[in-house]
Amino acid sequence: MCMKHGANGKWYLNARNYLKETYEAADSVDYLTEIWGNLEQAYVNKVYGLLNMKWMSKRVDTPLLGRFLKWYANRGFLRDGRKKKLNLDAVQGHMGQVIPLEEAKIILREMASETIVKGVCPCKYFNKGVKEATCLGFSPLEEALPRLPRYIPENGLKRLDPEEAVSYVEEMSAKGYVQTIYTGPVPAVVALCNCDYPSCGALRLRDFDVKQTFKGEYVAIPDYDKCIACGKCLSRCSFGAISYSPLEGRPRIDVEKCFGCANCAEVCEQGAIQMVDRNTIPLTRGKY
């Protein structure tokens, strides 16, 4: 399975990755029970038993040591699950990609409509101590979550129908959360998360150049003929890709920082932001 492209050119729109036999072949239920059960330890565990992630995170921006730490972290974290001997303490095999709201709706309506449940986000819980049900899990998580009651919402584990799930991700998007789709392990697709950059453990790993979560298939491109410089898009970007230019009197988008979540386009009432295929822009082609 290609991590970048599947059916329709996108691996997360490949219906086979949501099938029961795919989950069973990947042993997803036991895998998710183990990694979600120990996820709060991932940030304090030592990568390869030597260096602590908390210590590493404070030094990752230093000139020479930072380069070594990024290399070291990549070796410790990146395996996709198709190989034996995964390091589950490093959540290997649990990979994902940022997706726009419209594609999240397609997944919920067409790919994962058999089973969708709402669970507490483990990243937000161990990073911030906040129990918020922002993760939508598919069949394997419905089985795994009862073994992990701390990730079940206060009102109990609730199964959502596709339209209820769509309404929920729309509500999360309106809060400024980013939609991400995750394997558990590759190639089984097991969760659609709604999170923000400071809370999401997988997105924070990108500080080490660890691409446990890939950038989306799109980048945001402004149409200045339609832009009225209202500034709404600035507050919706979690990745620092949008800034305001006083000289030009309008926002600017740095496509190299853009993760393709489309939150800025969603909030723009003028339709002044278009989401364009990442690979059609020379600066972002092949850069995930």
SULLINBEL-V407161 format. One record per residue. N is the residue number from 1. BURIAL is + if it has 24 or more other ideal C-beta (glycine too) atoms within 12 Angstrom, else -. Layout:
((N | BURIAL) (N | BURIAL))
This chain:
((1 | +) (2 | -) (3 | +) (4 | -) (5 | -) (6 | +) (7 | -) (8 | -) (9 | -) (10 | +) (11 | +) (12 | +) (13 | +) (14 | +) (15 | -) (16 | -) (17 | +) (18 | +) (19 | -) (20 | -) (21 | -) (22 | +) (23 | +) (24 | -) (25 | -) (26 | +) (27 | +) (28 | +) (29 | +) (30 | -) (31 | +) (32 | +) (33 | +) (34 | +) (35 | +) (36 | +) (37 | +) (38 | -) (39 | +) (40 | +) (41 | -) (42 | +) (43 | +) (44 | -) (45 | +) (46 | -) (47 | +) (48 | -) (49 | -) (50 | -) (51 | +) (52 | -) (53 | +) (54 | -) (55 | -) (56 | +) (57 | +) (58 | -) (59 | -) (60 | +) (61 | -) (62 | -) (63 | -) (64 | -) (65 | -) (66 | -) (67 | -) (68 | -) (69 | +) (70 | +) (71 | -) (72 | +) (73 | +) (74 | +) (75 | -) (76 | +) (77 | +) (78 | +) (79 | +) (80 | +) (81 | +) (82 | -) (83 | -) (84 | -) (85 | -) (86 | +) (87 | +) (88 | +) (89 | +) (90 | +) (91 | +) (92 | +) (93 | +) (94 | +) (95 | +) (96 | +) (97 | +) (98 | +) (99 | +) (100 | +) (101 | +) (102 | +) (103 | +) (104 | +) (105 | +) (106 | +) (107 | +) (108 | +) (109 | +) (110 | -) (111 | +) (112 | +) (113 | +) (114 | -) (115 | +) (116 | +) (117 | +) (118 | +) (119 | +) (120 | +) (121 | +) (122 | +) (123 | +) (124 | +) (125 | +) (126 | +) (127 | +) (128 | -) (129 | -) (130 | -) (131 | -) (132 | +) (133 | +) (134 | +) (135 | +) (136 | +) (137 | +) (138 | +) (139 | +) (140 | +) (141 | +) (142 | +) (143 | +) (144 | +) (145 | +) (146 | -) (147 | -) (148 | +) (149 | -) (150 | -) (151 | +) (152 | +) (153 | +) (154 | -) (155 | -) (156 | -) (157 | +) (158 | -) (159 | -) (160 | +) (161 | -) (162 | +) (163 | -) (164 | -) (165 | +) (166 | +) (167 | -) (168 | +) (169 | +) (170 | -) (171 | -) (172 | +) (173 | +) (174 | -) (175 | -) (176 | +) (177 | +) (178 | +) (179 | +) (180 | +) (181 | +) (182 | +) (183 | +) (184 | +) (185 | +) (186 | +) (187 | +) (188 | +) (189 | +) (190 | +) (191 | +) (192 | +) (193 | +) (194 | +) (195 | +) (196 | +) (197 | +) (198 | -) (199 | +) (200 | +) (201 | +) (202 | +) (203 | +) (204 | +) (205 | +) (206 | +) (207 | +) (208 | +) (209 | -) (210 | +) (211 | +) (212 | +) (213 | +) (214 | +) (215 | +) (216 | +) (217 | +) (218 | +) (219 | +) (220 | +) (221 | +) (222 | +) (223 | -) (224 | -) (225 | -) (226 | -) (227 | +) (228 | -) (229 | -) (230 | -) (231 | -) (232 | +) (233 | +) (234 | +) (235 | -) (236 | +) (237 | +) (238 | +) (239 | +) (240 | -) (241 | +) (242 | +) (243 | -) (244 | -) (245 | -) (246 | -) (247 | -) (248 | -) (249 | -) (250 | +) (251 | +) (252 | +) (253 | +) (254 | -) (255 | +) (256 | -) (257 | +) (258 | +) (259 | +) (260 | +) (261 | +) (262 | +) (263 | +) (264 | +) (265 | +) (266 | +) (267 | +) (268 | +) (269 | -) (270 | -) (271 | -) (272 | +) (273 | +) (274 | +) (275 | +) (276 | +) (277 | -) (278 | +) (279 | -) (280 | -) (281 | +) (282 | -) (283 | -) (284 | +) (285 | -) (286 | -) (287 | -) (288 | +))
